Amino acid sequence: MTGFAGRSRVTVARAGATAMAVVSPVLAVAAVVVFAGLPEEWQPGRTVSPQTAAALMFPAVGAFLIAHRPRLNMAWLMCGGGLAAAVSDVTQALMFRMAADGDLLAAGYLRHAAQLGWALCGLTLTMLLPLYSPDGRLPSRRWRWVVALGVTAITAQLLRGLLRVDPPAEHYPYPAVIPNPLQVPALAPYEDLLFTVAWAGIYTAMALSALSLAVRMRHADPIGRRQIAWPLFAFVGYIVFLVAAVWVPALLWAAFVWAALIPVAMAFAVMRYRLYGIDTVISRTFVAAGLLAVVSAVYFGAGAVSSLLVSGYDQIAGLVSALFAGAFFQPLRRALQRAVDRMLYGSVGDPRLLAERLTQAVRRADPAEALTSVVGVLRDGLAVEGVAVEVADGEPRYVESGRVGAAPREVPLVWHGERVGRLLVGQPGPRRFPAAHNERVLATLTPHAADVAHAVRMAADLQRSRERILTTREEERRRLRRDLHDGLGQTLSAMAMTINIARSRLKKSPDSADALLQSLRSGMDAVAADIRELVYGLRPPALDDLGLERAVRELAGQSPPGTGIEVEAEGELAGLPAAVEVAVYRIAQEALTNIRRHADATRARVLLQRRPDGLRVLVEDDGRGLPDGHRAGVGLGSMRERAAELGGVCVVGAAPGGGTRVEVTLPLPTGRDGGRLADLDRLDHR
């Protein structure tokens, strides 16, 4: 029963809020229609006011919030205040209608209803609503006196309106005085004082209510600050234009617009709706307002000066004014944007400046130190407690600035489609608007961080490649020494002994000498086979016998049935350095072996392309592709090392249509590089 009763109350609450959301705009529109039908002499100076905007917008947004959170106090304040505004508007319109029709007494009573609606609207929407935003509770009990001040000031102004004395007919702007049935003549001497005190209290209570949002914002976490910024921005704008309209009545339209924006801002705050960033809205608003003001001043100022100098030539004056305004526009926009970013975010407000700072820091440091520069600049720009960069490598490198905490945000670092590491972002620090600015900083600086991570990875790969080259060279020398000494050397020694024995038996026992010579001949065949095996280990004979292109085609032809491998060659491949030929052959051999063993592919393609800047090797298939989170094995590492040895790059990733793609770019010898490759050639031929 309790659950059923609770659901019933929720249904009734939503129905009531929906009814207010429908009735309020209907009454507001009816008021506009009634005003439009009044005789000219009974037309008031303003028929639409911020109160009209409240009647149109607040109940609709309040009903939307109640549909999601039926017990939210501030949503009910929005619905009630909007309905009170609608009642005030329609009763005021009917007051003028009754007065125009001659029923002045009824018009007097309707004025009291309009004043009561105005008082309820002002109290709920301009005082209580900001005090109870965005969670439906006061910031603390100490703010109750602000509620008391608002209630007292609104009540004083309401009583002044209900009890005021009728003005003299000669000072009345309409054909007849609408009488006040409740007027108290004894209060006439104090009416002006009561008016001043009441409105001073009203404006003070409004300002303090907006200030309560600023106090909430100061003590909130970063997400809470971003949430509170929406209603604070809207209320401050409304109060500024409402007060300014006292001296400049034309600004009342701006107050009308801001009044309509307040409920939208409240919805953003309550629902934590983050499709847009409040800091972005504030930034663009200030920049647009500044541009409008300054460019207008430049335009009219230039127009006035040029009109004086070239009097009678209005078209020339207009052209000069437009040119001056256009010349000032872009520099002014950049200056205003920098000023607003600095106001919102401090010295790290412009992500482009952070990118320049990071670029300069990276240029002055080697890759290992560049990681420290990256995390330092990112930590300053994001204003977080800690930032760390982890480079995905055989031996992962981890650099941290500050403390990222136990559950940091992880941002992948991707370089040309290949994940090279990750960025770890800690908890936000004490700054006003971190979220949207952080996304801009990350979007701007993450590619630079990925470049540095890739450079660190390549430097580590190069260092390991150098170490492996030295180790491999020494191991190769040791193997050659062992094979030559233990294998070929022992065989040749045995053959020398056999020759000596055969010589000693040649005269005494020719038959046994002949058998020894036949055994010697078989041993020579074994020696030749051993020498061929040693030579093949140094350089594949197919490269010398067939050339690079045909040697790769021979590798492709070794694929099992069911896998079609197409080999394409572009450009002249003859005359390549021996080291380049061996590297390309071994890389293609490893890639094709991986396709046969792991890819489960039906088609593959090998492209050998000689270009002015080097040699490009592309091997791609339509197989299953690389698994998620794969780590480079011995084969992939070998391909990267062979490319790095020659100053090239090997990138392994996903093929456009699915499958795996291996792309290698090797520089060809020019000038000083030619000497390096010549050394490698000599090493390759040894």
C-alpha positions as CSV (number, residue, x, y, z in Angstrom):
1,M,0.0,0.0,0.0
2,T,2.9,2.3,0.8
3,G,4.4,1.8,-2.6
4,F,1.1,2.4,-4.3
5,A,0.5,5.6,-2.3
6,G,4.0,6.8,-3.2
7,R,3.4,6.2,-6.9
8,S,0.1,8.0,-6.7
9,R,1.6,11.0,-5.1
10,V,4.3,11.1,-7.8
11,T,1.6,10.8,-10.5
12,V,-0.4,13.7,-8.9
13,A,2.7,15.8,-8.6
14,R,3.6,15.3,-12.3
15,A,0.0,16.0,-13.3
16,G,-0.1,19.2,-11.3
17,A,3.3,20.4,-12.7
18,T,2.1,19.6,-16.2
19,A,-1.1,21.6,-15.6
20,M,0.9,24.6,-14.5
21,A,3.2,24.2,-17.5
22,V,0.2,24.4,-19.8
23,V,-1.9,27.1,-18.0
24,S,1.0,29.6,-17.4
25,P,1.9,30.2,-21.1
26,V,-1.8,30.2,-22.1
27,L,-2.4,33.0,-19.5
28,A,0.7,34.9,-20.7
29,V,-0.4,34.7,-24.3
30,A,-4.0,35.7,-23.3
31,A,-2.5,38.8,-21.5
32,V,-0.7,39.8,-24.7
33,V,-3.9,39.4,-26.7
34,V,-5.9,41.5,-24.2
35,F,-3.2,44.2,-24.2
36,A,-3.2,44.3,-28.0
37,G,-7.0,44.9,-28.1
38,L,-7.0,47.9,-25.7
39,P,-7.8,51.4,-26.9
40,E,-4.8,53.5,-27.6
41,E,-5.4,55.8,-24.6
42,W,-5.4,52.8,-22.3
43,Q,-2.3,51.1,-23.8
44,P,0.5,50.8,-21.1
45,G,4.1,51.7,-21.9
46,R,5.2,48.0,-21.7
47,T,3.0,45.0,-22.4
48,V,5.8,42.4,-22.4
49,S,8.4,42.2,-19.5
50,P,10.8,39.7,-17.9
51,Q,7.8,38.6,-16.0
52,T,6.3,37.4,-19.3
53,A,9.4,35.4,-20.1
54,A,9.1,33.8,-16.6
55,A,5.5,32.8,-17.3
56,L,6.4,31.2,-20.6
57,M,9.6,29.3,-19.6
58,F,9.8,28.6,-15.9
59,P,6.7,26.3,-15.5
60,A,7.7,24.2,-18.6
61,V,11.2,23.6,-17.4
62,G,10.0,23.1,-13.8
63,A,7.5,20.4,-15.0
64,F,10.4,18.7,-16.9
65,L,12.5,18.6,-13.7
66,I,9.5,17.3,-11.6
67,A,9.0,14.5,-14.1
68,H,12.5,13.3,-13.3
69,R,12.7,14.4,-9.6
70,P,9.2,15.0,-8.2
71,R,10.5,16.1,-4.8
72,L,12.9,18.7,-6.0
73,N,11.9,22.0,-4.1
74,M,13.4,24.3,-6.7
75,A,11.4,22.8,-9.5
76,W,8.2,23.5,-7.6
77,L,9.5,27.1,-7.0
78,M,9.9,27.4,-10.8
79,C,6.4,26.2,-11.5
80,G,4.8,28.3,-8.8
81,G,6.7,31.4,-9.6
82,G,6.0,31.1,-13.4
83,L,2.3,30.6,-12.7
84,A,2.3,33.7,-10.4
85,A,3.9,35.7,-13.2
86,A,1.3,34.5,-15.6
87,V,-1.5,35.4,-13.2
88,S,0.1,38.9,-12.7
89,D,0.3,39.5,-16.4
90,V,-3.3,38.4,-17.2
91,T,-4.9,40.2,-14.3
92,Q,-3.0,43.4,-15.2
93,A,-4.3,43.1,-18.8
94,L,-7.8,42.5,-17.5
95,M,-7.4,45.5,-15.2
96,F,-6.8,47.8,-18.2
97,R,-9.6,46.1,-20.1
98,M,-12.1,46.8,-17.2
99,A,-10.9,50.4,-16.9
100,A,-11.3,51.0,-20.6
101,D,-14.8,49.6,-20.4
102,G,-15.6,51.9,-17.5
103,D,-15.7,49.4,-14.6
104,L,-13.0,51.2,-12.6
105,L,-13.8,49.5,-9.2
106,A,-13.3,46.0,-10.6
107,A,-10.1,47.3,-12.2
108,G,-8.9,48.4,-8.8
109,Y,-9.4,44.9,-7.3
110,L,-7.7,43.3,-10.3
111,R,-4.7,45.5,-9.7
112,H,-4.4,43.9,-6.2
113,A,-4.4,40.5,-7.8
114,A,-1.7,41.6,-10.3
115,Q,0.4,43.0,-7.4
116,L,0.1,39.8,-5.4
117,G,1.1,37.7,-8.5
118,W,4.1,40.0,-9.0
119,A,5.2,39.6,-5.3
120,L,5.0,35.8,-5.4
121,C,6.9,35.7,-8.7
122,G,9.6,38.0,-7.5
123,L,10.0,36.2,-4.2
124,T,10.2,32.7,-5.7
125,L,12.2,33.3,-8.8
126,T,14.6,36.0,-8.0
127,M,15.3,35.3,-4.4
128,L,14.3,31.8,-3.2
129,L,15.3,30.0,-6.5
130,P,19.0,31.0,-6.5
131,L,19.2,30.3,-2.8
132,Y,17.9,26.7,-3.2
133,S,19.8,26.0,-6.4
134,P,20.9,23.5,-7.7
135,D,20.1,20.8,-5.1
136,G,16.9,22.2,-3.5
137,R,18.6,23.2,-0.2
138,L,20.0,26.3,1.3
139,P,23.8,26.6,1.3
140,S,23.6,26.6,5.1
141,R,21.3,27.9,7.9
142,R,23.1,31.2,8.0
143,W,21.4,32.1,4.7
144,R,17.9,32.1,6.3
145,W,18.2,35.8,7.1
146,V,18.5,36.4,3.4
147,V,15.2,34.6,2.9
148,A,13.7,36.8,5.7
149,L,15.1,39.9,4.1
150,G,13.6,39.0,0.7
151,V,10.2,38.2,2.3
152,T,10.2,41.4,4.3
153,A,11.2,43.6,1.3
154,I,8.7,42.0,-1.1
155,T,5.9,42.2,1.5
156,A,6.7,45.9,2.2
157,Q,6.5,46.7,-1.5
158,L,3.3,44.7,-1.8
159,L,1.7,46.5,1.2
160,R,2.7,49.8,-0.3
161,G,1.0,48.9,-3.5
162,L,-2.1,47.6,-1.8
163,L,-2.5,50.6,0.6
164,R,-1.2,53.5,-1.5
165,V,-3.3,56.6,-2.0
166,D,-4.8,57.3,-5.4
167,P,-2.6,59.9,-7.3
168,P,-4.0,63.2,-8.5
169,A,-5.9,63.0,-11.8
170,E,-3.7,65.6,-13.5
171,H,-0.6,63.4,-12.9
172,Y,-2.3,60.2,-14.1
173,P,-1.2,58.9,-17.6
174,Y,-4.6,57.4,-18.4
175,P,-8.1,58.9,-19.1
176,A,-9.3,58.0,-15.6
177,V,-7.8,57.1,-12.2
178,I,-8.2,53.5,-11.3
179,P,-9.2,53.7,-7.6
180,N,-7.6,51.7,-4.8
181,P,-10.3,50.2,-2.7
182,L,-7.9,49.5,0.2
183,Q,-6.0,52.9,0.3
184,V,-4.9,54.2,3.6
185,P,-4.5,58.0,3.5
186,A,-2.4,58.0,6.7
187,L,0.5,56.3,4.9
188,A,0.7,58.9,2.1
189,P,3.6,60.9,3.8
190,Y,5.7,57.7,4.1
191,E,5.0,56.3,0.7
192,D,8.3,57.5,-0.9
193,L,10.4,56.3,2.0
194,L,8.7,52.9,2.0
195,F,9.3,52.6,-1.8
196,T,13.0,53.4,-1.4
197,V,13.5,51.1,1.6
198,A,11.5,48.2,0.0
199,W,13.3,48.3,-3.3
200,A,16.7,48.6,-1.6
201,G,15.9,45.5,0.3
202,I,14.6,43.7,-2.9
203,Y,17.8,44.5,-4.8
204,T,20.0,43.5,-1.8
205,A,18.2,40.2,-1.4
206,M,18.5,39.5,-5.1
207,A,22.2,40.2,-5.1
208,L,22.8,38.1,-2.0
209,S,20.8,35.2,-3.5
210,A,23.1,35.3,-6.5
211,L,26.1,35.6,-4.2
212,S,25.0,32.3,-2.5
213,L,25.6,30.5,-5.7
214,A,29.2,32.0,-5.8
215,V,29.7,30.8,-2.3
216,R,28.5,27.3,-3.2
217,M,30.8,27.4,-6.2
218,R,33.8,28.3,-4.1
219,H,33.4,25.3,-1.8
220,A,32.3,22.7,-4.5
221,D,34.4,20.2,-6.3
222,P,35.4,20.8,-9.9
223,I,32.2,19.1,-11.3
224,G,30.0,21.0,-8.8
225,R,31.6,24.3,-9.8
226,R,30.9,23.6,-13.4
227,Q,27.3,22.7,-12.5
228,I,26.7,25.8,-10.4
229,A,28.3,28.1,-13.0
230,W,25.2,27.7,-15.2
231,P,22.6,29.3,-12.9
232,L,25.2,31.8,-11.5
233,F,25.9,33.1,-15.0
234,A,22.2,33.4,-15.9
235,F,21.2,35.1,-12.6
236,V,24.1,37.6,-12.7
237,G,23.3,38.5,-16.2
238,Y,19.6,39.0,-15.4
239,I,20.3,41.2,-12.4
240,V,22.8,43.3,-14.2
241,F,20.4,44.1,-17.1
242,L,17.4,44.5,-14.8
243,V,19.2,47.1,-12.7
244,A,20.6,48.8,-15.8
245,A,17.1,49.0,-17.3
246,V,16.2,51.5,-14.5
247,W,18.4,54.1,-16.2
248,V,18.3,52.7,-19.8
249,P,14.8,51.3,-20.4
250,A,15.8,49.8,-23.7
251,L,17.9,47.2,-21.8
252,L,14.6,45.7,-20.5
253,W,14.6,43.5,-23.6
254,A,18.0,42.1,-22.6
255,A,16.6,41.4,-19.1
256,F,13.7,39.6,-20.9
257,V,16.1,37.3,-22.7
258,W,18.1,36.6,-19.6
259,A,14.9,35.8,-17.7
260,A,14.1,33.2,-20.3
261,L,17.6,31.7,-20.1
262,I,17.5,31.2,-16.3
263,P,15.3,28.1,-16.3
264,V,17.4,26.6,-19.1
265,A,20.5,27.1,-17.0
266,M,18.7,25.6,-14.0
267,A,17.9,22.5,-16.1
268,F,21.6,22.2,-17.1
269,A,22.6,22.5,-13.5
270,V,20.1,20.0,-12.0
271,M,20.4,17.3,-14.6
272,R,24.2,17.8,-15.0
273,Y,23.6,18.0,-18.7
274,R,27.1,18.5,-20.3
275,L,26.5,18.8,-24.0
276,Y,28.0,22.3,-23.7
277,G,30.6,23.9,-21.5
278,I,29.7,26.8,-19.4
279,D,33.2,28.2,-19.7
280,T,32.9,28.1,-23.5
281,V,29.6,29.9,-23.3
282,I,31.1,32.6,-20.9
283,S,34.2,32.9,-23.1
284,R,32.2,33.4,-26.3
285,T,29.7,35.7,-24.7
286,F,32.5,38.0,-23.4
287,V,34.4,37.9,-26.7
288,A,31.3,38.6,-28.8
289,A,30.2,41.5,-26.5
290,G,33.7,43.0,-26.5
291,L,33.9,42.7,-30.3
292,L,30.5,44.3,-30.8
293,A,31.3,47.2,-28.5
294,V,34.8,47.9,-29.8
295,V,34.2,47.4,-33.5
296,S,31.0,49.5,-33.2
297,A,33.0,52.3,-31.6
298,V,35.8,52.0,-34.2
299,Y,33.2,52.0,-37.0
300,F,31.3,55.0,-35.8
301,G,34.4,56.8,-34.7
302,A,36.1,56.3,-38.1
303,G,32.9,57.3,-39.8
304,A,32.6,60.5,-37.9
305,V,36.3,61.5,-38.5
306,S,36.1,60.6,-42.2
307,S,32.9,62.6,-42.6
308,L,34.6,65.6,-41.2
309,L,37.6,65.2,-43.4
310,V,35.7,64.3,-46.6
311,S,32.4,66.1,-46.0
312,G,29.8,65.2,-48.6
313,Y,31.2,61.9,-49.5
314,D,29.1,59.5,-47.4
315,Q,30.0,56.4,-49.4
316,I,33.7,57.1,-48.9
317,A,33.2,57.6,-45.2
318,G,31.3,54.3,-44.9
319,L,34.0,52.5,-46.8
320,V,36.8,53.9,-44.6
321,S,34.8,53.0,-41.5
322,A,34.3,49.4,-42.7
323,L,38.0,49.1,-43.5
324,F,39.0,50.3,-40.1
325,A,36.6,48.0,-38.3
326,G,37.7,45.0,-40.4
327,A,41.4,45.8,-39.7
328,F,40.7,45.8,-36.0
329,F,38.4,42.7,-35.9
330,Q,40.8,39.8,-35.9
331,P,43.6,41.2,-33.7
332,L,40.9,42.3,-31.2
333,R,39.2,38.9,-31.2
334,R,42.5,37.2,-30.4
335,A,43.3,39.7,-27.7
336,L,39.9,39.3,-26.1
337,Q,40.0,35.5,-26.3
338,R,43.4,35.5,-24.6
339,A,42.1,37.8,-21.9
340,V,39.0,35.7,-21.2
341,D,41.0,32.4,-21.2
342,R,43.5,34.0,-18.8
343,M,40.6,35.1,-16.6
344,L,39.0,31.6,-16.5
345,Y,42.1,29.4,-16.4
346,G,45.0,31.6,-15.4
347,S,48.4,31.5,-17.1
348,V,47.6,28.2,-18.8
349,G,44.4,29.4,-20.5
350,D,45.5,29.1,-24.1
351,P,46.1,25.4,-25.2
352,R,48.1,26.7,-28.2
353,L,50.5,28.5,-26.0
354,L,50.9,25.3,-24.0
355,A,51.6,23.4,-27.3
356,E,54.3,26.0,-28.2
357,R,55.8,25.7,-24.7
358,L,55.8,21.9,-25.0
359,T,57.4,22.1,-28.4
360,Q,60.2,24.4,-27.2
361,A,60.8,22.1,-24.2
362,V,61.0,19.0,-26.4
363,R,63.4,20.7,-28.8
364,R,65.8,21.5,-26.0
365,A,65.8,17.9,-24.5
366,D,66.6,14.4,-25.7
367,P,63.7,12.0,-25.9
368,A,64.1,10.7,-22.3
369,E,64.0,14.2,-20.8
370,A,61.2,15.2,-23.2
371,L,58.9,12.8,-21.4
372,T,59.5,14.8,-18.2
373,S,58.7,18.0,-20.1
374,V,55.5,16.5,-21.5
375,V,54.1,15.5,-18.1
376,G,55.1,18.8,-16.5
377,V,53.4,20.9,-19.2
378,L,50.3,18.7,-19.1
379,R,50.0,18.9,-15.4
380,D,50.2,22.7,-15.5
381,G,47.7,23.0,-18.3
382,L,45.2,20.5,-16.8
383,A,45.6,21.8,-13.3
384,V,45.5,18.2,-11.9
385,E,47.2,16.6,-9.0
386,G,49.4,14.4,-11.2
387,V,50.1,13.3,-14.8
388,A,52.0,10.3,-16.0
389,V,53.1,8.9,-19.4
390,E,53.8,5.3,-19.9
391,V,55.5,4.3,-23.1
392,A,54.5,0.9,-24.5
393,D,57.8,-0.8,-25.1
394,G,59.7,-4.0,-24.5
395,E,60.8,-2.4,-21.3
396,P,57.9,0.0,-20.4
397,R,59.0,3.5,-19.4
398,Y,57.0,5.4,-16.9
399,V,57.4,9.1,-16.0
400,E,55.2,10.8,-13.5
401,S,54.7,14.4,-12.3
402,G,52.8,14.7,-9.0
403,R,50.5,11.8,-8.0
404,V,48.0,10.4,-10.4
405,G,46.3,8.4,-7.7
406,A,44.7,4.9,-7.6
407,A,42.1,5.5,-10.4
408,P,43.5,7.9,-13.0
409,R,41.9,8.7,-16.3
410,E,43.6,6.9,-19.1
411,V,44.1,8.5,-22.5
412,P,45.7,6.4,-25.2
413,L,48.6,7.8,-27.1
414,V,48.3,6.9,-30.8
415,W,51.0,7.6,-33.4
416,H,49.8,7.0,-37.0
417,G,47.3,4.4,-36.0
418,E,49.7,2.6,-33.7
419,R,49.3,2.8,-29.9
420,V,52.6,3.8,-28.5
421,G,51.7,4.4,-24.8
422,R,49.1,5.9,-22.5
423,L,48.6,9.1,-20.6
424,L,47.4,8.9,-17.0
425,V,45.6,12.0,-15.7
426,G,45.0,12.4,-11.9
427,Q,42.3,14.1,-10.0
428,P,41.4,17.7,-10.8
429,G,43.0,20.5,-8.7
430,P,41.3,23.6,-7.3
431,R,40.3,25.4,-10.5
432,R,37.0,26.9,-11.5
433,F,36.2,25.3,-14.8
434,P,38.4,22.3,-15.5
435,A,36.3,19.9,-17.6
436,A,35.8,21.6,-21.0
437,H,39.2,23.3,-20.8
438,N,40.8,19.9,-20.0
439,E,39.3,18.4,-23.1
440,R,40.8,21.2,-25.2
441,V,44.2,20.8,-23.6
442,L,44.1,17.1,-24.1
443,A,43.0,17.4,-27.8
444,T,45.8,19.9,-28.4
445,L,48.7,18.3,-26.5
446,T,48.0,14.5,-26.8
447,P,49.3,14.4,-30.4
448,H,52.5,16.1,-29.2
449,A,52.7,13.6,-26.3
450,A,52.2,10.7,-28.8
451,D,55.1,12.1,-30.9
452,V,57.4,12.2,-27.9
453,A,56.3,8.7,-26.8
454,H,57.1,7.4,-30.3
455,A,60.4,9.2,-30.3
456,V,61.3,7.6,-26.9
457,R,60.2,4.2,-28.2
458,M,62.3,4.6,-31.3
459,A,65.3,5.8,-29.4
460,A,65.0,2.7,-27.1
461,D,64.5,0.5,-30.2
462,L,67.6,2.1,-31.8
463,Q,69.6,1.6,-28.7
464,R,68.5,-2.0,-28.3
465,S,69.2,-2.5,-32.1
466,R,72.7,-1.2,-31.7
467,E,73.3,-3.5,-28.7
468,R,71.8,-6.4,-30.7
469,I,73.9,-5.6,-33.7
470,L,77.1,-5.7,-31.7
471,T,75.9,-8.8,-29.9
472,T,74.8,-10.5,-33.1
473,R,78.1,-9.6,-34.8
474,E,80.1,-11.1,-32.0
475,E,77.9,-14.1,-31.9
476,E,78.2,-14.5,-35.7
477,R,82.0,-14.3,-35.4
478,R,81.9,-16.9,-32.7
479,R,79.7,-19.2,-34.7
480,L,81.9,-18.7,-37.8
481,R,85.0,-19.4,-35.7
482,R,83.4,-22.5,-34.2
483,D,82.1,-23.8,-37.5
484,L,85.3,-23.1,-39.3
485,H,87.5,-24.6,-36.5
486,D,85.3,-27.5,-35.3
487,G,83.7,-28.4,-38.6
488,L,85.6,-27.2,-41.7
489,G,89.0,-27.0,-39.9
490,Q,88.7,-30.6,-38.5
491,T,87.6,-31.9,-41.8
492,L,90.4,-30.3,-43.7
493,S,92.9,-31.6,-41.1
494,A,91.5,-35.1,-41.5
495,M,91.7,-34.7,-45.3
496,A,95.4,-33.7,-45.0
497,M,96.1,-36.8,-43.0
498,T,94.3,-38.9,-45.5
499,I,96.4,-37.4,-48.3
500,N,99.6,-38.2,-46.4
501,I,98.5,-41.8,-45.8
502,A,97.5,-42.2,-49.5
503,R,100.9,-40.9,-50.6
504,S,102.7,-43.4,-48.3
505,R,100.7,-46.3,-49.7
506,L,100.6,-45.3,-53.3
507,K,103.7,-47.4,-54.2
508,K,103.2,-50.3,-51.8
509,S,99.4,-50.7,-51.9
510,P,97.8,-48.8,-54.8
511,D,94.4,-50.3,-54.1
512,S,94.2,-49.0,-50.6
513,A,95.5,-45.6,-51.7
514,D,92.7,-45.5,-54.3
515,A,90.1,-46.2,-51.6
516,L,91.6,-43.4,-49.4
517,L,91.4,-41.0,-52.4
518,Q,87.8,-41.9,-53.0
519,S,87.0,-41.2,-49.3
520,L,88.9,-37.9,-49.7
521,R,86.6,-37.0,-52.7
522,S,83.5,-37.6,-50.6
523,G,84.9,-35.5,-47.8
524,M,85.5,-32.6,-50.3
525,D,81.8,-32.8,-51.2
526,A,80.9,-32.4,-47.5
527,V,83.2,-29.5,-47.2
528,A,81.6,-27.8,-50.2
529,A,78.2,-28.3,-48.6
530,D,79.4,-26.8,-45.3
531,I,80.8,-23.8,-47.2
532,R,77.4,-23.3,-49.1
533,E,75.6,-23.4,-45.7
534,L,77.9,-20.8,-44.2
535,V,77.5,-18.6,-47.3
536,Y,73.7,-18.9,-47.2
537,G,73.6,-17.9,-43.6
538,L,75.5,-14.7,-44.5
539,R,73.4,-13.8,-47.6
540,P,70.6,-15.7,-49.4
541,P,71.9,-16.9,-52.7
542,A,68.6,-16.2,-54.4
543,L,69.4,-12.5,-54.2
544,D,72.5,-12.9,-56.4
545,D,71.0,-15.6,-58.6
546,L,67.6,-14.1,-59.2
547,G,67.6,-10.5,-58.0
548,L,65.4,-8.9,-55.3
549,E,62.1,-8.9,-57.2
550,R,62.3,-12.6,-58.4
551,A,63.7,-13.7,-55.0
552,V,60.6,-12.2,-53.3
553,R,58.3,-13.8,-55.9
554,E,60.0,-17.2,-55.2
555,L,59.2,-16.6,-51.5
556,A,55.5,-15.9,-52.4
557,G,55.3,-19.0,-54.5
558,Q,56.1,-21.1,-51.4
559,S,52.7,-20.3,-49.9
560,P,50.3,-23.2,-49.4
561,P,47.2,-23.7,-51.8
562,G,44.3,-21.4,-50.9
563,T,46.4,-18.3,-50.2
564,G,46.9,-16.1,-53.3
565,I,49.9,-13.8,-52.9
566,E,50.4,-11.0,-55.5
567,V,53.8,-9.4,-55.8
568,E,54.2,-5.9,-57.4
569,A,57.3,-4.0,-58.2
570,E,57.5,-0.3,-59.0
571,G,60.7,1.5,-60.1
572,E,64.2,0.2,-60.7
573,L,65.2,-2.4,-58.0
574,A,68.6,-3.3,-59.5
575,G,71.7,-1.9,-58.0
576,L,70.4,-1.6,-54.5
577,P,72.9,-1.8,-51.6
578,A,73.4,-5.4,-50.4
579,A,72.4,-4.5,-46.9
580,V,69.0,-3.1,-48.2
581,E,68.4,-6.2,-50.3
582,V,69.0,-8.5,-47.4
583,A,66.8,-6.5,-45.1
584,V,63.9,-6.4,-47.6
585,Y,64.2,-10.1,-48.3
586,R,64.3,-11.0,-44.6
587,I,61.4,-8.7,-43.8
588,A,59.2,-10.0,-46.6
589,Q,60.2,-13.6,-45.6
590,E,59.1,-13.0,-42.0
591,A,55.9,-11.2,-43.0
592,L,54.9,-14.0,-45.4
593,T,55.7,-16.6,-42.8
594,N,53.4,-14.8,-40.3
595,I,50.6,-14.8,-42.9
596,R,51.0,-18.5,-43.5
597,R,51.1,-19.4,-39.8
598,H,48.7,-16.9,-38.2
599,A,46.6,-14.8,-40.6
600,D,44.2,-17.4,-42.0
601,A,44.1,-15.1,-45.1
602,T,42.9,-15.9,-48.6
603,R,44.7,-13.0,-50.4
604,A,47.9,-11.1,-49.7
605,R,49.9,-8.4,-51.5
606,V,53.6,-7.5,-51.5
607,L,54.6,-4.2,-53.0
608,L,58.2,-3.2,-53.6
609,Q,58.3,0.5,-54.6
610,R,61.4,2.5,-55.2
611,R,60.9,6.2,-54.7
612,P,63.2,9.2,-54.8
613,D,63.3,9.3,-51.0
614,G,63.9,5.6,-50.5
615,L,62.5,2.1,-50.8
616,R,59.0,1.3,-49.6
617,V,57.9,-2.3,-48.8
618,L,54.3,-3.0,-48.2
619,V,52.9,-6.5,-47.1
620,E,49.2,-6.7,-46.4
621,D,46.6,-9.5,-46.1
622,D,42.8,-9.9,-45.6
623,G,43.2,-12.2,-42.6
624,R,42.0,-12.0,-39.1
625,G,44.3,-9.1,-38.2
626,L,46.1,-8.3,-35.0
627,P,44.4,-9.3,-31.7
628,D,43.5,-6.5,-29.2
629,G,46.3,-5.6,-26.9
630,H,48.9,-7.6,-28.9
631,R,52.6,-7.3,-28.0
632,A,55.3,-7.5,-30.6
633,G,56.9,-11.0,-30.7
634,V,60.3,-12.1,-32.0
635,G,59.2,-11.9,-35.7
636,L,57.8,-8.3,-35.5
637,G,60.7,-7.2,-33.4
638,S,63.1,-8.6,-35.9
639,M,61.4,-6.7,-38.7
640,R,61.6,-3.4,-36.8
641,E,65.2,-4.0,-35.9
642,R,66.2,-4.7,-39.5
643,A,64.5,-1.5,-40.6
644,A,66.1,0.5,-37.8
645,E,69.6,-0.8,-38.6
646,L,69.3,1.0,-41.9
647,G,67.7,4.1,-40.5
648,G,64.3,3.1,-41.7
649,V,60.9,2.7,-40.1
650,C,58.6,-0.4,-39.8
651,V,55.0,0.1,-38.9
652,V,52.7,-2.8,-38.2
653,G,49.0,-2.2,-38.0
654,A,45.5,-3.0,-39.3
655,A,44.9,-3.0,-43.1
656,P,42.2,-0.7,-44.4
657,G,39.9,-3.6,-45.4
658,G,40.7,-5.8,-42.4
659,G,43.7,-8.0,-41.8
660,T,47.3,-6.9,-41.1
661,R,49.5,-4.3,-42.8
662,V,53.3,-4.2,-42.6
663,E,54.8,-1.0,-44.1
664,V,58.6,-0.5,-44.2
665,T,60.4,2.6,-45.5
666,L,64.2,2.4,-46.0
667,P,66.4,5.3,-47.0
668,L,68.7,4.8,-49.9
669,P,72.3,5.9,-49.7
670,T,73.1,9.5,-50.6
671,G,76.3,11.2,-49.5
672,R,77.2,10.4,-45.9
673,D,74.5,7.7,-45.6
674,G,76.1,5.9,-48.5
675,G,79.3,5.4,-46.5
676,R,77.2,3.9,-43.6
677,L,75.4,1.5,-45.9
678,A,78.7,0.6,-47.6
679,D,80.0,-0.4,-44.2
680,L,76.9,-2.5,-43.6
681,D,77.4,-4.0,-47.1
682,R,81.0,-5.0,-46.2
683,L,79.7,-6.5,-42.9
684,D,77.0,-8.3,-44.8
685,H,79.6,-9.8,-47.2
686,R,82.0,-10.9,-44.5
